[in-house]
Amino acid sequence: MFIKKITCIRTIAIVIGLCNLSIISLPLLARKNERKHIVEITALQLRSDLLSIKTYVTKKVADDLKKAKKWGKGVAKTFAGISSYTFDAIPFEFFTDFKAIDEAFKRLEQGVGYIQEAMEEYKKTLTGNKKKLNQSTLGEFLYRRVVARVTVTDAQRRSLEEDPLKMDAFVRSGIVKKDEYMYFTLLNFAVRYYLEHELKR
């Protein structure tokens, strides 16, 4: 009887010990798993991903923009849920100058802070268990970040905020400096690249 009691006590102690271990380790495991989905952008990371980002921008994004231009605003809204504002904000002008694209890529590493900040800011807009990007809200969000950073007058900035179609015209006329437009647009493509990988759209 005495031996049975000791065995029983040992079994209870082992079970309690395992429970305590699991209580301690579960949050740690959860945190570790959470961390896997968080992309931390560094200059080294950008250097490592440069070729992939370049391919993403010059192939995938360029093809998507060609399709958008071909099919138009109505189709984009009906089949992809893209708002009129976001469609008008599509940076078609970016792909008219491949030399300027190469120049922007030379500065990509300088945008580490911008990319990380934009990703974190956008993710705050996601609610609940959303894991997919909303391409319409992301497009508008990224466009407004460019508008906030290019060197223009307050009146011109307001005009760009109200009517995104003006951006390409402002770039062509020189009101918006082309190098700024190319640089911030490229950083936005990098933000999109990392968000798509992290949130697995």
VMD Tcl script that draws the C-alpha trace (Angstrom):
set ca {
  {0.00 0.00 0.00}
  {2.82 2.36 0.96}
  {4.68 1.62 -2.32}
  {1.47 2.23 -4.29}
  {1.04 5.64 -2.61}
  {4.65 6.63 -3.45}
  {4.18 5.51 -7.07}
  {0.94 7.46 -7.27}
  {2.56 10.59 -5.80}
  {5.49 10.28 -8.24}
  {3.08 9.95 -11.18}
  {1.15 13.05 -10.06}
  {4.42 14.96 -9.62}
  {5.60 13.98 -13.10}
  {2.25 15.00 -14.66}
  {2.28 18.34 -12.79}
  {5.90 18.85 -13.86}
  {5.04 18.18 -17.51}
  {2.04 20.50 -17.29}
  {4.22 23.24 -15.83}
  {6.81 22.68 -18.55}
  {4.14 22.92 -21.22}
  {2.74 26.09 -19.63}
  {6.22 27.61 -19.71}
  {7.19 26.35 -23.15}
  {3.95 26.97 -25.09}
  {4.21 30.78 -25.08}
  {7.89 30.48 -26.00}
  {7.03 28.18 -28.91}
  {4.24 30.51 -29.96}
  {6.65 33.44 -29.89}
  {9.22 31.49 -31.91}
  {6.59 30.56 -34.52}
  {5.36 34.16 -34.60}
  {8.90 35.41 -35.23}
  {9.23 33.21 -38.31}
  {6.51 35.26 -40.00}
  {8.07 38.62 -39.14}
  {10.37 39.89 -41.87}
  {13.02 42.18 -40.46}
  {14.49 44.36 -43.18}
  {18.21 45.07 -43.05}
  {20.72 46.28 -45.64}
  {22.11 42.74 -45.72}
  {18.60 41.33 -46.34}
  {18.04 43.77 -49.22}
  {21.41 42.88 -50.71}
  {20.57 39.20 -50.45}
  {17.11 39.69 -52.01}
  {18.19 42.20 -54.67}
  {17.93 39.83 -57.63}
  {14.56 38.49 -56.47}
  {13.18 42.02 -55.96}
  {14.53 43.07 -59.37}
  {12.82 40.10 -61.04}
  {9.62 40.78 -59.09}
  {9.55 44.44 -60.18}
  {10.66 44.10 -63.81}
  {8.64 40.95 -64.56}
  {5.68 40.42 -62.24}
  {4.80 44.04 -61.38}
  {5.50 45.23 -64.94}
  {3.24 42.47 -66.34}
  {0.49 43.28 -63.82}
  {0.61 46.94 -64.81}
  {0.45 46.08 -68.52}
  {-2.66 44.00 -67.87}
  {-4.20 46.78 -65.79}
  {-3.58 49.28 -68.58}
  {-4.98 46.91 -71.19}
  {-8.15 45.92 -69.32}
  {-8.87 49.27 -67.67}
  {-10.44 50.57 -64.50}
  {-13.82 48.84 -64.83}
  {-12.37 45.34 -65.12}
  {-9.88 46.01 -62.30}
  {-12.75 47.06 -60.03}
  {-15.06 44.18 -61.02}
  {-12.57 41.32 -60.93}
  {-9.87 42.50 -58.50}
  {-11.80 44.90 -56.26}
  {-9.43 47.77 -57.10}
  {-10.96 51.16 -56.27}
  {-10.96 53.98 -58.85}
  {-8.57 55.96 -56.63}
  {-6.07 53.08 -56.40}
  {-6.29 52.42 -60.14}
  {-5.53 56.08 -60.86}
  {-2.55 55.85 -58.47}
  {-0.90 52.99 -60.42}
  {2.66 54.19 -61.21}
  {2.64 53.58 -64.99}
  {5.32 56.25 -65.48}
  {7.83 54.17 -63.50}
  {8.20 51.67 -66.35}
  {8.86 54.24 -69.08}
  {12.54 54.69 -68.17}
  {14.64 51.56 -67.53}
  {17.83 53.56 -66.97}
  {16.08 55.43 -64.15}
  {14.91 52.08 -62.72}
  {18.55 50.89 -62.60}
  {19.56 54.13 -60.86}
  {16.80 53.68 -58.27}
  {17.96 50.11 -57.59}
  {21.45 51.42 -56.78}
  {19.88 53.29 -53.85}
  {17.63 50.47 -52.64}
  {19.68 49.74 -49.50}
  {19.23 53.33 -48.34}
  {15.51 52.61 -47.99}
  {15.78 50.00 -45.22}
  {14.02 52.22 -42.64}
  {11.30 53.28 -45.09}
  {10.50 49.67 -46.06}
  {10.39 48.37 -42.47}
  {8.29 51.34 -41.29}
  {5.82 51.01 -44.17}
  {5.39 47.27 -43.56}
  {4.74 47.73 -39.84}
  {2.38 50.66 -40.46}
  {0.39 48.74 -43.07}
  {0.15 45.60 -40.90}
  {-1.49 47.70 -38.17}
  {-4.43 48.19 -40.56}
  {-5.00 44.41 -40.71}
  {-7.59 43.22 -38.24}
  {-8.29 39.83 -36.67}
  {-6.85 36.84 -38.47}
  {-6.48 38.52 -41.87}
  {-3.52 37.01 -43.66}
  {-4.20 38.26 -47.17}
  {-3.32 41.62 -48.57}
  {-6.05 43.87 -49.84}
  {-4.38 45.11 -53.03}
  {-6.68 48.11 -53.25}
  {-6.03 49.47 -49.75}
  {-2.31 48.64 -50.03}
  {-2.05 50.50 -53.35}
  {-3.68 53.61 -51.88}
  {-1.58 53.37 -48.72}
  {1.69 53.19 -50.71}
  {0.69 55.98 -53.10}
  {-0.02 58.33 -50.19}
  {3.45 57.57 -48.78}
  {5.04 58.73 -52.06}
  {2.91 61.89 -52.08}
  {3.98 62.68 -48.51}
  {7.68 62.46 -49.42}
  {8.19 64.05 -52.84}
  {9.40 67.65 -52.94}
  {6.39 69.74 -54.00}
  {4.45 72.72 -52.67}
  {1.62 72.17 -50.19}
  {-0.93 73.04 -52.90}
  {0.63 70.53 -55.31}
  {0.68 67.86 -52.58}
  {-3.03 68.43 -51.93}
  {-3.68 68.20 -55.65}
  {-1.82 64.87 -55.84}
  {-3.73 63.55 -52.83}
  {-7.07 64.50 -54.37}
  {-6.30 63.31 -57.89}
  {-3.68 60.55 -58.22}
  {-3.87 60.73 -62.03}
  {-1.82 63.92 -61.75}
  {1.26 62.10 -60.44}
  {2.44 60.76 -63.80}
  {1.78 64.15 -65.43}
  {3.69 65.94 -62.66}
  {6.63 63.56 -63.14}
  {6.67 64.07 -66.92}
  {6.53 67.85 -66.55}
  {9.23 67.91 -63.85}
  {6.96 69.26 -61.07}
  {7.76 66.04 -59.18}
  {11.47 65.20 -59.36}
  {11.85 62.01 -61.34}
  {14.60 60.55 -59.16}
  {12.43 60.97 -56.03}
  {9.41 59.43 -57.75}
  {11.44 56.48 -59.04}
  {13.13 55.89 -55.68}
  {10.00 55.97 -53.50}
  {8.01 53.95 -56.03}
  {10.73 51.29 -56.03}
  {10.73 51.22 -52.22}
  {6.96 50.71 -52.36}
  {7.43 47.75 -54.70}
  {9.90 46.30 -52.19}
  {7.34 46.81 -49.41}
  {4.76 44.97 -51.53}
  {7.27 42.18 -52.25}
  {8.00 41.56 -48.57}
  {4.36 41.87 -47.48}
  {3.27 39.37 -50.13}
  {5.88 36.91 -48.85}
  {5.10 37.51 -45.20}
  {1.31 37.49 -45.43}
  {1.17 34.89 -48.23}
  {-1.54 36.58 -50.25}
}
mol new
graphics top color blue
foreach p $ca { graphics top sphere $p radius 0.5 }
foreach p [lrange $ca 0 end-1] q [lrange $ca 1 end] { graphics top cylinder $p $q radius 0.2 }
display resetview
